[in-house]
Amino acid sequence: MTGSADASSDSAILEEIRGLTDSLSDERTQGILLSVIDAVALNPQPLPPRFQEIFQSFVDAVALNPQPLPPEPSG
């Protein structure tokens, strides 16, 4: 597979994930995931290991405990 084919496949997967976020009930979770998807789509290179760990922890936490996040603190 060539690099451009990989990029095309990656773009398709990101779009599929983007579509799935619409079904999330918590708007803050949607916003966070969409921001990450946008960042990855705009800068398609490997994530730094620490960011990868944090993002994976977030995805796992949402999957294991699908509740709304606490409200944002009022300033």
PDB file of N, H, CA, C and O in Angstrom:
ATOM      1  N   MET A   1       0.834  -1.181   0.000  1.00  0.00           N
ATOM      2  CA  MET A   1       0.000   0.000   0.000  1.00  0.00           C
ATOM      3  C   MET A   1       0.879   1.246   0.000  1.00  0.00           C
ATOM      4  O   MET A   1       1.896   1.281   0.694  1.00  0.00           O
ATOM      5  N   THR A   2       0.515   2.237  -0.744  1.00  0.00           N
ATOM      6  H   THR A   2      -0.310   2.209  -1.308  1.00  0.00           H
ATOM      7  CA  THR A   2       1.307   3.452  -0.815  1.00  0.00           C
ATOM      8  C   THR A   2       0.893   4.414   0.278  1.00  0.00           C
ATOM      9  O   THR A   2      -0.151   4.252   0.910  1.00  0.00           O
ATOM     10  N   GLY A   3       1.731   5.425   0.491  1.00  0.00           N
ATOM     11  H   GLY A   3       2.579   5.557  -0.022  1.00  0.00           H
ATOM     12  CA  GLY A   3       1.439   6.427   1.510  1.00  0.00           C
ATOM     13  C   GLY A   3       0.131   7.159   1.255  1.00  0.00           C
ATOM     14  O   GLY A   3      -0.618   7.434   2.193  1.00  0.00           O
ATOM     15  N   SER A   4      -0.156   7.479  -0.016  1.00  0.00           N
ATOM     16  H   SER A   4       0.452   7.255  -0.777  1.00  0.00           H
ATOM     17  CA  SER A   4      -1.399   8.197  -0.311  1.00  0.00           C
ATOM     18  C   SER A   4      -2.622   7.324  -0.076  1.00  0.00           C
ATOM     19  O   SER A   4      -3.671   7.823   0.332  1.00  0.00           O
ATOM     20  N   ALA A   5      -2.498   6.030  -0.328  1.00  0.00           N
ATOM     21  H   ALA A   5      -1.645   5.625  -0.660  1.00  0.00           H
ATOM     22  CA  ALA A   5      -3.608   5.122  -0.047  1.00  0.00           C
ATOM     23  C   ALA A   5      -3.842   5.032   1.451  1.00  0.00           C
ATOM     24  O   ALA A   5      -4.987   4.973   1.896  1.00  0.00           O
ATOM     25  N   ASP A   6      -2.765   5.020   2.235  1.00  0.00           N
ATOM     26  H   ASP A   6      -1.835   5.068   1.872  1.00  0.00           H
ATOM     27  CA  ASP A   6      -2.884   5.015   3.691  1.00  0.00           C
ATOM     28  C   ASP A   6      -3.589   6.283   4.172  1.00  0.00           C
ATOM     29  O   ASP A   6      -4.477   6.225   5.023  1.00  0.00           O
ATOM     30  N   ALA A   7      -3.188   7.419   3.624  1.00  0.00           N
ATOM     31  H   ALA A   7      -2.467   7.466   2.933  1.00  0.00           H
ATOM     32  CA  ALA A   7      -3.783   8.696   4.017  1.00  0.00           C
ATOM     33  C   ALA A   7      -5.264   8.720   3.673  1.00  0.00           C
ATOM     34  O   ALA A   7      -6.072   9.225   4.452  1.00  0.00           O
ATOM     35  N   SER A   8      -5.627   8.181   2.519  1.00  0.00           N
ATOM     36  H   SER A   8      -4.970   7.771   1.886  1.00  0.00           H
ATOM     37  CA  SER A   8      -7.030   8.136   2.116  1.00  0.00           C
ATOM     38  C   SER A   8      -7.831   7.259   3.065  1.00  0.00           C
ATOM     39  O   SER A   8      -8.940   7.609   3.470  1.00  0.00           O
ATOM     40  N   SER A   9      -7.252   6.115   3.415  1.00  0.00           N
ATOM     41  H   SER A   9      -6.351   5.831   3.086  1.00  0.00           H
ATOM     42  CA  SER A   9      -7.910   5.206   4.349  1.00  0.00           C
ATOM     43  C   SER A   9      -8.049   5.856   5.723  1.00  0.00           C
ATOM     44  O   SER A   9      -9.097   5.746   6.359  1.00  0.00           O
ATOM     45  N   ASP A  10      -6.998   6.533   6.180  1.00  0.00           N
ATOM     46  H   ASP A  10      -6.147   6.623   5.663  1.00  0.00           H
ATOM     47  CA  ASP A  10      -7.044   7.224   7.464  1.00  0.00           C
ATOM     48  C   ASP A  10      -8.126   8.302   7.464  1.00  0.00           C
ATOM     49  O   ASP A  10      -8.862   8.447   8.440  1.00  0.00           O
ATOM     50  N   SER A  11      -8.220   9.046   6.383  1.00  0.00           N
ATOM     51  H   SER A  11      -7.622   8.928   5.591  1.00  0.00           H
ATOM     52  CA  SER A  11      -9.245  10.092   6.288  1.00  0.00           C
ATOM     53  C   SER A  11     -10.642   9.508   6.363  1.00  0.00           C
ATOM     54  O   SER A  11     -11.528  10.070   7.007  1.00  0.00           O
ATOM     55  N   ALA A  12     -10.836   8.374   5.699  1.00  0.00           N
ATOM     56  H   ALA A  12     -10.117   7.917   5.176  1.00  0.00           H
ATOM     57  CA  ALA A  12     -12.146   7.720   5.721  1.00  0.00           C
ATOM     58  C   ALA A  12     -12.497   7.252   7.133  1.00  0.00           C
ATOM     59  O   ALA A  12     -13.640   7.378   7.571  1.00  0.00           O
ATOM     60  N   ILE A  13     -11.507   6.713   7.838  1.00  0.00           N
ATOM     61  H   ILE A  13     -10.578   6.610   7.482  1.00  0.00           H
ATOM     62  CA  ILE A  13     -11.747   6.253   9.211  1.00  0.00           C
ATOM     63  C   ILE A  13     -12.058   7.433  10.118  1.00  0.00           C
ATOM     64  O   ILE A  13     -12.968   7.357  10.943  1.00  0.00           O
ATOM     65  N   LEU A  14     -11.308   8.528   9.971  1.00  0.00           N
ATOM     66  H   LEU A  14     -10.569   8.590   9.301  1.00  0.00           H
ATOM     67  CA  LEU A  14     -11.575   9.716  10.794  1.00  0.00           C
ATOM     68  C   LEU A  14     -12.982  10.254  10.533  1.00  0.00           C
ATOM     69  O   LEU A  14     -13.669  10.671  11.466  1.00  0.00           O
ATOM     70  N   GLU A  15     -13.408  10.248   9.282  1.00  0.00           N
ATOM     71  H   GLU A  15     -12.849   9.909   8.524  1.00  0.00           H
ATOM     72  CA  GLU A  15     -14.759  10.702   8.955  1.00  0.00           C
ATOM     73  C   GLU A  15     -15.815   9.774   9.560  1.00  0.00           C
ATOM     74  O   GLU A  15     -16.866  10.233  10.007  1.00  0.00           O
ATOM     75  N   GLU A  16     -15.537   8.483   9.572  1.00  0.00           N
ATOM     76  H   GLU A  16     -14.683   8.110   9.209  1.00  0.00           H
ATOM     77  CA  GLU A  16     -16.464   7.534  10.180  1.00  0.00           C
ATOM     78  C   GLU A  16     -16.579   7.788  11.687  1.00  0.00           C
ATOM     79  O   GLU A  16     -17.675   7.760  12.245  1.00  0.00           O
ATOM     80  N   ILE A  17     -15.448   8.033  12.333  1.00  0.00           N
ATOM     81  H   ILE A  17     -14.557   8.055  11.880  1.00  0.00           H
ATOM     82  CA  ILE A  17     -15.461   8.340  13.770  1.00  0.00           C
ATOM     83  C   ILE A  17     -16.206   9.650  14.006  1.00  0.00           C
ATOM     84  O   ILE A  17     -16.994   9.760  14.945  1.00  0.00           O
ATOM     85  N   ARG A  18     -15.954  10.644  13.152  1.00  0.00           N
ATOM     86  H   ARG A  18     -15.314  10.555  12.389  1.00  0.00           H
ATOM     87  CA  ARG A  18     -16.646  11.937  13.276  1.00  0.00           C
ATOM     88  C   ARG A  18     -18.163  11.730  13.228  1.00  0.00           C
ATOM     89  O   ARG A  18     -18.903  12.327  14.010  1.00  0.00           O
ATOM     90  N   GLY A  19     -18.614  10.885  12.310  1.00  0.00           N
ATOM     91  H   GLY A  19     -18.013  10.400  11.675  1.00  0.00           H
ATOM     92  CA  GLY A  19     -20.049  10.613  12.198  1.00  0.00           C
ATOM     93  C   GLY A  19     -20.605   9.933  13.442  1.00  0.00           C
ATOM     94  O   GLY A  19     -21.743  10.186  13.838  1.00  0.00           O
ATOM     95  N   LEU A  20     -19.810   9.080  14.051  1.00  0.00           N
ATOM     96  H   LEU A  20     -18.886   8.874  13.730  1.00  0.00           H
ATOM     97  CA  LEU A  20     -20.263   8.377  15.254  1.00  0.00           C
ATOM     98  C   LEU A  20     -20.377   9.312  16.457  1.00  0.00           C
ATOM     99  O   LEU A  20     -21.180   9.056  17.354  1.00  0.00           O
ATOM    100  N   THR A  21     -19.596  10.380  16.493  1.00  0.00           N
ATOM    101  H   THR A  21     -18.944  10.588  15.764  1.00  0.00           H
ATOM    102  CA  THR A  21     -19.655  11.288  17.634  1.00  0.00           C
ATOM    103  C   THR A  21     -21.008  11.985  17.723  1.00  0.00           C
ATOM    104  O   THR A  21     -21.409  12.418  18.803  1.00  0.00           O
ATOM    105  N   ASP A  22     -21.713  12.096  16.601  1.00  0.00           N
ATOM    106  H   ASP A  22     -21.387  11.743  15.724  1.00  0.00           H
ATOM    107  CA  ASP A  22     -23.041  12.730  16.618  1.00  0.00           C
ATOM    108  C   ASP A  22     -24.015  11.988  17.523  1.00  0.00           C
ATOM    109  O   ASP A  22     -24.965  12.584  18.031  1.00  0.00           O
ATOM    110  N   SER A  23     -23.789  10.692  17.728  1.00  0.00           N
ATOM    111  H   SER A  23     -23.017  10.208  17.315  1.00  0.00           H
ATOM    112  CA  SER A  23     -24.717   9.915  18.548  1.00  0.00           C
ATOM    113  C   SER A  23     -24.396   9.985  20.041  1.00  0.00           C
ATOM    114  O   SER A  23     -25.149   9.454  20.857  1.00  0.00           O
ATOM    115  N   LEU A  24     -23.289  10.634  20.409  1.00  0.00           N
ATOM    116  H   LEU A  24     -22.677  11.066  19.746  1.00  0.00           H
ATOM    117  CA  LEU A  24     -22.971  10.807  21.827  1.00  0.00           C
ATOM    118  C   LEU A  24     -23.928  11.828  22.438  1.00  0.00           C
ATOM    119  O   LEU A  24     -24.224  12.857  21.830  1.00  0.00           O
ATOM    120  N   SER A  25     -24.402  11.537  23.634  1.00  0.00           N
ATOM    121  H   SER A  25     -24.162  10.702  24.128  1.00  0.00           H
ATOM    122  CA  SER A  25     -25.365  12.445  24.263  1.00  0.00           C
ATOM    123  C   SER A  25     -24.697  13.635  24.947  1.00  0.00           C
ATOM    124  O   SER A  25     -25.318  14.689  25.086  1.00  0.00           O
ATOM    125  N   ASP A  26     -23.462  13.490  25.369  1.00  0.00           N
ATOM    126  H   ASP A  26     -22.958  12.634  25.256  1.00  0.00           H
ATOM    127  CA  ASP A  26     -22.785  14.569  26.079  1.00  0.00           C
ATOM    128  C   ASP A  26     -22.063  15.479  25.087  1.00  0.00           C
ATOM    129  O   ASP A  26     -21.173  15.040  24.360  1.00  0.00           O
ATOM    130  N   GLU A  27     -22.459  16.747  25.069  1.00  0.00           N
ATOM    131  H   GLU A  27     -23.182  17.104  25.660  1.00  0.00           H
ATOM    132  CA  GLU A  27     -21.900  17.687  24.099  1.00  0.00           C
ATOM    133  C   GLU A  27     -20.425  17.977  24.357  1.00  0.00           C
ATOM    134  O   GLU A  27     -19.667  18.191  23.410  1.00  0.00           O
ATOM    135  N   ARG A  28     -20.003  17.988  25.626  1.00  0.00           N
ATOM    136  H   ARG A  28     -20.618  17.815  26.395  1.00  0.00           H
ATOM    137  CA  ARG A  28     -18.588  18.235  25.918  1.00  0.00           C
ATOM    138  C   ARG A  28     -17.733  17.091  25.399  1.00  0.00           C
ATOM    139  O   ARG A  28     -16.651  17.319  24.859  1.00  0.00           O
ATOM    140  N   THR A  29     -18.209  15.862  25.558  1.00  0.00           N
ATOM    141  H   THR A  29     -19.088  15.677  25.997  1.00  0.00           H
ATOM    142  CA  THR A  29     -17.479  14.712  25.034  1.00  0.00           C
ATOM    143  C   THR A  29     -17.391  14.813  23.520  1.00  0.00           C
ATOM    144  O   THR A  29     -16.334  14.566  22.940  1.00  0.00           O
ATOM    145  N   GLN A  30     -18.499  15.177  22.875  1.00  0.00           N
ATOM    146  H   GLN A  30     -19.358  15.378  23.346  1.00  0.00           H
ATOM    147  CA  GLN A  30     -18.492  15.361  21.423  1.00  0.00           C
ATOM    148  C   GLN A  30     -17.441  16.391  21.027  1.00  0.00           C
ATOM    149  O   GLN A  30     -16.651  16.167  20.110  1.00  0.00           O
ATOM    150  N   GLY A  31     -17.443  17.511  21.720  1.00  0.00           N
ATOM    151  H   GLY A  31     -18.085  17.693  22.465  1.00  0.00           H
ATOM    152  CA  GLY A  31     -16.509  18.593  21.399  1.00  0.00           C
ATOM    153  C   GLY A  31     -15.061  18.173  21.536  1.00  0.00           C
ATOM    154  O   GLY A  31     -14.231  18.492  20.685  1.00  0.00           O
ATOM    155  N   ILE A  32     -14.759  17.456  22.609  1.00  0.00           N
ATOM    156  H   ILE A  32     -15.434  17.198  23.300  1.00  0.00           H
ATOM    157  CA  ILE A  32     -13.389  16.998  22.827  1.00  0.00           C
ATOM    158  C   ILE A  32     -12.966  16.045  21.716  1.00  0.00           C
ATOM    159  O   ILE A  32     -11.890  16.193  21.137  1.00  0.00           O
ATOM    160  N   LEU A  33     -13.818  15.065  21.422  1.00  0.00           N
ATOM    161  H   LEU A  33     -14.692  14.944  21.893  1.00  0.00           H
ATOM    162  CA  LEU A  33     -13.471  14.094  20.380  1.00  0.00           C
ATOM    163  C   LEU A  33     -13.340  14.760  19.011  1.00  0.00           C
ATOM    164  O   LEU A  33     -12.425  14.441  18.252  1.00  0.00           O
ATOM    165  N   LEU A  34     -14.240  15.676  18.696  1.00  0.00           N
ATOM    166  H   LEU A  34     -14.983  15.935  19.313  1.00  0.00           H
ATOM    167  CA  LEU A  34     -14.160  16.353  17.402  1.00  0.00           C
ATOM    168  C   LEU A  34     -12.891  17.192  17.301  1.00  0.00           C
ATOM    169  O   LEU A  34     -12.281  17.264  16.234  1.00  0.00           O
ATOM    170  N   SER A  35     -12.490  17.824  18.398  1.00  0.00           N
ATOM    171  H   SER A  35     -12.985  17.765  19.265  1.00  0.00           H
ATOM    172  CA  SER A  35     -11.250  18.599  18.399  1.00  0.00           C
ATOM    173  C   SER A  35     -10.043  17.709  18.146  1.00  0.00           C
ATOM    174  O   SER A  35      -9.143  18.069  17.387  1.00  0.00           O
ATOM    175  N   VAL A  36     -10.030  16.543  18.787  1.00  0.00           N
ATOM    176  H   VAL A  36     -10.761  16.250  19.404  1.00  0.00           H
ATOM    177  CA  VAL A  36      -8.925  15.606  18.575  1.00  0.00           C
ATOM    178  C   VAL A  36      -8.929  15.103  17.134  1.00  0.00           C
ATOM    179  O   VAL A  36      -7.874  15.017  16.506  1.00  0.00           O
ATOM    180  N   ILE A  37     -10.103  14.772  16.607  1.00  0.00           N
ATOM    181  H   ILE A  37     -10.960  14.841  17.117  1.00  0.00           H
ATOM    182  CA  ILE A  37     -10.198  14.294  15.218  1.00  0.00           C
ATOM    183  C   ILE A  37      -9.690  15.376  14.271  1.00  0.00           C
ATOM    184  O   ILE A  37      -8.940  15.080  13.341  1.00  0.00           O
ATOM    185  N   ASP A  38     -10.091  16.622  14.496  1.00  0.00           N
ATOM    186  H   ASP A  38     -10.701  16.862  15.251  1.00  0.00           H
ATOM    187  CA  ASP A  38      -9.634  17.723  13.646  1.00  0.00           C
ATOM    188  C   ASP A  38      -8.115  17.886  13.722  1.00  0.00           C
ATOM    189  O   ASP A  38      -7.457  18.090  12.702  1.00  0.00           O
ATOM    190  N   ALA A  39      -7.566  17.797  14.929  1.00  0.00           N
ATOM    191  H   ALA A  39      -8.101  17.632  15.757  1.00  0.00           H
ATOM    192  CA  ALA A  39      -6.113  17.939  15.092  1.00  0.00           C
ATOM    193  C   ALA A  39      -5.375  16.836  14.360  1.00  0.00           C
ATOM    194  O   ALA A  39      -4.361  17.091  13.710  1.00  0.00           O
ATOM    195  N   VAL A  40      -5.871  15.619  14.457  1.00  0.00           N
ATOM    196  H   VAL A  40      -6.695  15.412  14.985  1.00  0.00           H
ATOM    197  CA  VAL A  40      -5.226  14.491  13.783  1.00  0.00           C
ATOM    198  C   VAL A  40      -5.369  14.643  12.263  1.00  0.00           C
ATOM    199  O   VAL A  40      -4.425  14.369  11.522  1.00  0.00           O
ATOM    200  N   ALA A  41      -6.533  15.074  11.804  1.00  0.00           N
ATOM    201  H   ALA A  41      -7.300  15.297  12.406  1.00  0.00           H
ATOM    202  CA  ALA A  41      -6.752  15.220  10.360  1.00  0.00           C
ATOM    203  C   ALA A  41      -5.871  16.326   9.766  1.00  0.00           C
ATOM    204  O   ALA A  41      -5.385  16.198   8.642  1.00  0.00           O
ATOM    205  N   LEU A  42      -5.667  17.407  10.520  1.00  0.00           N
ATOM    206  H   LEU A  42      -6.062  17.511  11.433  1.00  0.00           H
ATOM    207  CA  LEU A  42      -4.864  18.522  10.020  1.00  0.00           C
ATOM    208  C   LEU A  42      -3.368  18.249  10.102  1.00  0.00           C
ATOM    209  O   LEU A  42      -2.588  18.831   9.348  1.00  0.00           O
ATOM    210  N   ASN A  43      -2.968  17.374  11.006  1.00  0.00           N
ATOM    211  H   ASN A  43      -3.602  16.902  11.618  1.00  0.00           H
ATOM    212  CA  ASN A  43      -1.554  17.106  11.226  1.00  0.00           C
ATOM    213  C   ASN A  43      -1.342  15.598  11.364  1.00  0.00           C
ATOM    214  O   ASN A  43      -1.052  15.108  12.455  1.00  0.00           O
ATOM    215  N   PRO A  44      -1.488  14.863  10.256  1.00  0.00           N
ATOM    216  CA  PRO A  44      -1.453  13.396  10.322  1.00  0.00           C
ATOM    217  C   PRO A  44      -0.046  12.828  10.522  1.00  0.00           C
ATOM    218  O   PRO A  44       0.606  12.378   9.579  1.00  0.00           O
ATOM    219  N   GLN A  45       0.386  12.864  11.747  1.00  0.00           N
ATOM    220  H   GLN A  45      -0.143  13.230  12.512  1.00  0.00           H
ATOM    221  CA  GLN A  45       1.646  12.226  12.099  1.00  0.00           C
ATOM    222  C   GLN A  45       1.459  11.531  13.437  1.00  0.00           C
ATOM    223  O   GLN A  45       0.490  11.806  14.144  1.00  0.00           O
ATOM    224  N   PRO A  46       2.354  10.648  13.789  1.00  0.00           N
ATOM    225  CA  PRO A  46       2.161   9.922  15.047  1.00  0.00           C
ATOM    226  C   PRO A  46       2.015  10.875  16.232  1.00  0.00           C
ATOM    227  O   PRO A  46       2.698  11.895  16.324  1.00  0.00           O
ATOM    228  N   LEU A  47       1.108  10.512  17.131  1.00  0.00           N
ATOM    229  H   LEU A  47       0.553   9.683  17.056  1.00  0.00           H
ATOM    230  CA  LEU A  47       0.926  11.308  18.333  1.00  0.00           C
ATOM    231  C   LEU A  47       2.095  11.068  19.275  1.00  0.00           C
ATOM    232  O   LEU A  47       2.644   9.967  19.309  1.00  0.00           O
ATOM    233  N   PRO A  48       2.483  12.083  20.042  1.00  0.00           N
ATOM    234  CA  PRO A  48       3.516  11.845  21.054  1.00  0.00           C
ATOM    235  C   PRO A  48       3.019  10.771  22.026  1.00  0.00           C
ATOM    236  O   PRO A  48       1.822  10.704  22.306  1.00  0.00           O
ATOM    237  N   PRO A  49       3.909   9.942  22.538  1.00  0.00           N
ATOM    238  CA  PRO A  49       3.479   8.832  23.406  1.00  0.00           C
ATOM    239  C   PRO A  49       2.603   9.266  24.574  1.00  0.00           C
ATOM    240  O   PRO A  49       1.612   8.601  24.876  1.00  0.00           O
ATOM    241  N   ARG A  50       2.942  10.354  25.228  1.00  0.00           N
ATOM    242  H   ARG A  50       3.747  10.895  24.982  1.00  0.00           H
ATOM    243  CA  ARG A  50       2.149  10.802  26.384  1.00  0.00           C
ATOM    244  C   ARG A  50       0.741  11.203  25.954  1.00  0.00           C
ATOM    245  O   ARG A  50      -0.226  10.874  26.641  1.00  0.00           O
ATOM    246  N   PHE A  51       0.608  11.905  24.833  1.00  0.00           N
ATOM    247  H   PHE A  51       1.393  12.173  24.275  1.00  0.00           H
ATOM    248  CA  PHE A  51      -0.704  12.298  24.347  1.00  0.00           C
ATOM    249  C   PHE A  51      -1.520  11.072  23.975  1.00  0.00           C
ATOM    250  O   PHE A  51      -2.721  11.005  24.238  1.00  0.00           O
ATOM    251  N   GLN A  52      -0.850  10.101  23.357  1.00  0.00           N
ATOM    252  H   GLN A  52       0.126  10.156  23.144  1.00  0.00           H
ATOM    253  CA  GLN A  52      -1.517   8.843  22.993  1.00  0.00           C
ATOM    254  C   GLN A  52      -2.089   8.177  24.243  1.00  0.00           C
ATOM    255  O   GLN A  52      -3.224   7.699  24.225  1.00  0.00           O
ATOM    256  N   GLU A  53      -1.311   8.143  25.330  1.00  0.00           N
ATOM    257  H   GLU A  53      -0.390   8.531  25.344  1.00  0.00           H
ATOM    258  CA  GLU A  53      -1.770   7.534  26.581  1.00  0.00           C
ATOM    259  C   GLU A  53      -2.973   8.283  27.152  1.00  0.00           C
ATOM    260  O   GLU A  53      -3.946   7.665  27.585  1.00  0.00           O
ATOM    261  N   ILE A  54      -2.904   9.607  27.150  1.00  0.00           N
ATOM    262  H   ILE A  54      -2.114  10.109  26.798  1.00  0.00           H
ATOM    263  CA  ILE A  54      -3.998  10.423  27.689  1.00  0.00           C
ATOM    264  C   ILE A  54      -5.258  10.228  26.862  1.00  0.00           C
ATOM    265  O   ILE A  54      -6.339  10.029  27.415  1.00  0.00           O
ATOM    266  N   PHE A  55      -5.126  10.284  25.538  1.00  0.00           N
ATOM    267  H   PHE A  55      -4.247  10.446  25.089  1.00  0.00           H
ATOM    268  CA  PHE A  55      -6.286  10.120  24.669  1.00  0.00           C
ATOM    269  C   PHE A  55      -6.892   8.728  24.831  1.00  0.00           C
ATOM    270  O   PHE A  55      -8.113   8.585  24.896  1.00  0.00           O
ATOM    271  N   GLN A  56      -6.043   7.704  24.896  1.00  0.00           N
ATOM    272  H   GLN A  56      -5.051   7.820  24.844  1.00  0.00           H
ATOM    273  CA  GLN A  56      -6.539   6.335  25.068  1.00  0.00           C
ATOM    274  C   GLN A  56      -7.264   6.200  26.402  1.00  0.00           C
ATOM    275  O   GLN A  56      -8.298   5.535  26.475  1.00  0.00           O
ATOM    276  N   SER A  57      -6.738   6.823  27.461  1.00  0.00           N
ATOM    277  H   SER A  57      -5.899   7.363  27.402  1.00  0.00           H
ATOM    278  CA  SER A  57      -7.392   6.789  28.771  1.00  0.00           C
ATOM    279  C   SER A  57      -8.769   7.448  28.708  1.00  0.00           C
ATOM    280  O   SER A  57      -9.731   6.949  29.291  1.00  0.00           O
ATOM    281  N   PHE A  58      -8.854   8.576  27.994  1.00  0.00           N
ATOM    282  H   PHE A  58      -8.072   8.981  27.521  1.00  0.00           H
ATOM    283  CA  PHE A  58     -10.129   9.275  27.854  1.00  0.00           C
ATOM    284  C   PHE A  58     -11.149   8.411  27.121  1.00  0.00           C
ATOM    285  O   PHE A  58     -12.295   8.284  27.555  1.00  0.00           O
ATOM    286  N   VAL A  59     -10.726   7.821  26.012  1.00  0.00           N
ATOM    287  H   VAL A  59      -9.796   7.924  25.659  1.00  0.00           H
ATOM    288  CA  VAL A  59     -11.631   6.966  25.234  1.00  0.00           C
ATOM    289  C   VAL A  59     -12.080   5.773  26.074  1.00  0.00           C
ATOM    290  O   VAL A  59     -13.260   5.424  26.077  1.00  0.00           O
ATOM    291  N   ASP A  60     -11.141   5.148  26.787  1.00  0.00           N
ATOM    292  H   ASP A  60     -10.182   5.432  26.785  1.00  0.00           H
ATOM    293  CA  ASP A  60     -11.490   4.012  27.644  1.00  0.00           C
ATOM    294  C   ASP A  60     -12.460   4.417  28.747  1.00  0.00           C
ATOM    295  O   ASP A  60     -13.412   3.692  29.034  1.00  0.00           O
ATOM    296  N   ALA A  61     -12.224   5.573  29.367  1.00  0.00           N
ATOM    297  H   ALA A  61     -11.450   6.163  29.133  1.00  0.00           H
ATOM    298  CA  ALA A  61     -13.090   6.032  30.452  1.00  0.00           C
ATOM    299  C   ALA A  61     -14.508   6.291  29.958  1.00  0.00           C
ATOM    300  O   ALA A  61     -15.476   5.931  30.629  1.00  0.00           O
ATOM    301  N   VAL A  62     -14.633   6.907  28.801  1.00  0.00           N
ATOM    302  H   VAL A  62     -13.847   7.199  28.256  1.00  0.00           H
ATOM    303  CA  VAL A  62     -15.962   7.174  28.236  1.00  0.00           C
ATOM    304  C   VAL A  62     -16.649   5.857  27.882  1.00  0.00           C
ATOM    305  O   VAL A  62     -17.850   5.700  28.102  1.00  0.00           O
ATOM    306  N   ALA A  63     -15.885   4.913  27.333  1.00  0.00           N
ATOM    307  H   ALA A  63     -14.910   5.040  27.155  1.00  0.00           H
ATOM    308  CA  ALA A  63     -16.470   3.627  26.948  1.00  0.00           C
ATOM    309  C   ALA A  63     -16.911   2.831  28.177  1.00  0.00           C
ATOM    310  O   ALA A  63     -17.954   2.177  28.142  1.00  0.00           O
ATOM    311  N   LEU A  64     -16.143   2.877  29.249  1.00  0.00           N
ATOM    312  H   LEU A  64     -15.296   3.409  29.277  1.00  0.00           H
ATOM    313  CA  LEU A  64     -16.458   2.105  30.448  1.00  0.00           C
ATOM    314  C   LEU A  64     -17.489   2.773  31.343  1.00  0.00           C
ATOM    315  O   LEU A  64     -18.185   2.098  32.101  1.00  0.00           O
ATOM    316  N   ASN A  65     -17.591   4.092  31.261  1.00  0.00           N
ATOM    317  H   ASN A  65     -17.025   4.641  30.645  1.00  0.00           H
ATOM    318  CA  ASN A  65     -18.478   4.837  32.151  1.00  0.00           C
ATOM    319  C   ASN A  65     -19.182   5.934  31.353  1.00  0.00           C
ATOM    320  O   ASN A  65     -18.870   7.114  31.516  1.00  0.00           O
ATOM    321  N   PRO A  66     -20.130   5.555  30.491  1.00  0.00           N
ATOM    322  CA  PRO A  66     -20.756   6.536  29.584  1.00  0.00           C
ATOM    323  C   PRO A  66     -21.765   7.443  30.293  1.00  0.00           C
ATOM    324  O   PRO A  66     -22.976   7.260  30.170  1.00  0.00           O
ATOM    325  N   GLN A  67     -21.249   8.413  31.030  1.00  0.00           N
ATOM    326  H   GLN A  67     -20.266   8.561  31.131  1.00  0.00           H
ATOM    327  CA  GLN A  67     -22.089   9.399  31.696  1.00  0.00           C
ATOM    328  C   GLN A  67     -21.618  10.777  31.272  1.00  0.00           C
ATOM    329  O   GLN A  67     -20.495  10.941  30.794  1.00  0.00           O
ATOM    330  N   PRO A  68     -22.482  11.767  31.450  1.00  0.00           N
ATOM    331  CA  PRO A  68     -22.025  13.128  31.126  1.00  0.00           C
ATOM    332  C   PRO A  68     -20.845  13.528  32.011  1.00  0.00           C
ATOM    333  O   PRO A  68     -20.759  13.126  33.171  1.00  0.00           O
ATOM    334  N   LEU A  69     -19.953  14.313  31.454  1.00  0.00           N
ATOM    335  H   LEU A  69     -20.023  14.640  30.511  1.00  0.00           H
ATOM    336  CA  LEU A  69     -18.850  14.841  32.233  1.00  0.00           C
ATOM    337  C   LEU A  69     -19.377  15.857  33.237  1.00  0.00           C
ATOM    338  O   LEU A  69     -20.452  16.416  33.022  1.00  0.00           O
ATOM    339  N   PRO A  70     -18.658  16.116  34.326  1.00  0.00           N
ATOM    340  CA  PRO A  70     -19.102  17.137  35.270  1.00  0.00           C
ATOM    341  C   PRO A  70     -19.211  18.486  34.579  1.00  0.00           C
ATOM    342  O   PRO A  70     -18.520  18.721  33.588  1.00  0.00           O
ATOM    343  N   PRO A  71     -20.053  19.372  35.072  1.00  0.00           N
ATOM    344  CA  PRO A  71     -20.184  20.680  34.416  1.00  0.00           C
ATOM    345  C   PRO A  71     -18.865  21.452  34.468  1.00  0.00           C
ATOM    346  O   PRO A  71     -18.037  21.258  35.358  1.00  0.00           O
ATOM    347  N   GLU A  72     -18.705  22.319  33.496  1.00  0.00           N
ATOM    348  H   GLU A  72     -19.378  22.477  32.773  1.00  0.00           H
ATOM    349  CA  GLU A  72     -17.509  23.150  33.477  1.00  0.00           C
ATOM    350  C   GLU A  72     -17.556  24.097  34.669  1.00  0.00           C
ATOM    351  O   GLU A  72     -18.628  24.574  35.040  1.00  0.00           O
ATOM    352  N   PRO A  73     -16.394  24.373  35.274  1.00  0.00           N
ATOM    353  CA  PRO A  73     -16.397  25.305  36.399  1.00  0.00           C
ATOM    354  C   PRO A  73     -16.767  26.705  35.928  1.00  0.00           C
ATOM    355  O   PRO A  73     -16.338  27.149  34.863  1.00  0.00           O
ATOM    356  N   SER A  74     -17.552  27.378  36.717  1.00  0.00           N
ATOM    357  H   SER A  74     -17.900  27.017  37.582  1.00  0.00           H
ATOM    358  CA  SER A  74     -17.937  28.750  36.338  1.00  0.00           C
ATOM    359  C   SER A  74     -16.836  29.685  36.776  1.00  0.00           C
ATOM    360  O   SER A  74     -16.295  29.575  37.877  1.00  0.00           O
ATOM    361  N   GLY A  75     -16.518  30.610  35.886  1.00  0.00           N
ATOM    362  H   GLY A  75     -16.958  30.699  34.992  1.00  0.00           H
ATOM    363  CA  GLY A  75     -15.367  31.481  36.086  1.00  0.00           C
ATOM    364  C   GLY A  75     -15.652  32.608  36.928  1.00  0.00           C
ATOM    365  O   GLY A  75     -14.770  33.428  37.182  1.00  0.00           O
TER     366      GLY A  75
END
